[in-house]
Amino acid sequence: MRLKKQSAKKVIVAVPLVTKEAVLHIRAIVDDVVYLAMPDPFSAVGCWYREFSQLTNIEVIDSLEKA
């Protein structure tokens, strides 16, 4: 893992929603996973938010460049 190679002492992933399967995969490569909810059934991410509008590719690229 890249962060571990950069001498990170601990890697923690924090997400609002997660599936059981995703937690298993994430925990295999980080030290800890923190999440608010693990809905079962999960269905779709957009079902769990009041506002979950789609972004255009340009909006995503612009946000990534700003970060």
C-alpha positions in Angstrom: 0.0 0.0 0.0 1.4 3.4 -1.0 0.7 5.2 2.3 2.5 2.4 4.3 5.5 2.8 2.0 5.5 6.5 2.9 5.9 5.6 6.5 2.3 6.1 7.6 2.0 4.6 11.1 -1.7 3.9 10.7 -4.2 4.1 7.9 -7.9 4.6 8.7 -10.7 4.8 6.1 -13.8 6.7 7.0 -17.0 6.4 4.9 -20.7 7.3 5.5 -22.1 4.1 4.1 -20.6 0.7 3.3 -21.5 -2.8 2.3 -20.4 -5.9 4.3 -18.3 -7.0 1.3 -16.6 -3.6 1.0 -15.6 -3.6 4.7 -13.9 -7.0 4.3 -11.9 -5.8 1.3 -11.0 -2.4 2.9 -10.0 -4.0 6.2 -7.6 -6.3 4.4 -5.4 -3.3 3.3 -5.8 -0.7 6.1 -5.7 -0.6 9.9 -9.3 0.4 10.5 -12.6 1.2 8.8 -15.0 3.7 10.4 -18.5 4.0 9.0 -21.9 5.5 10.0 -24.1 2.8 8.5 -24.0 -0.6 6.9 -27.6 -1.0 5.5 -28.8 -4.5 4.7 -29.9 -4.7 2.0 -27.7 -1.9 0.7 -29.4 -1.5 -2.8 -27.9 1.8 -4.0 -26.0 4.7 -2.4 -28.4 7.3 -3.7 -31.2 5.7 -1.7 -29.6 6.8 1.6 -29.3 10.6 0.8 -31.9 13.3 0.5 -29.8 14.9 -2.3 -27.6 12.7 -4.4 -27.5 14.3 -7.8 -25.2 13.1 -10.6 -22.1 15.0 -11.4 -20.7 15.5 -14.9 -17.3 14.3 -15.8 -16.1 17.9 -16.0 -17.3 18.6 -12.5 -15.5 15.6 -11.2 -12.2 16.4 -13.0 -12.4 20.0 -11.8 -12.9 18.9 -8.2 -10.0 16.5 -8.4 -7.7 19.1 -9.9 -8.6 21.5 -7.1 -7.8 18.9 -4.5 
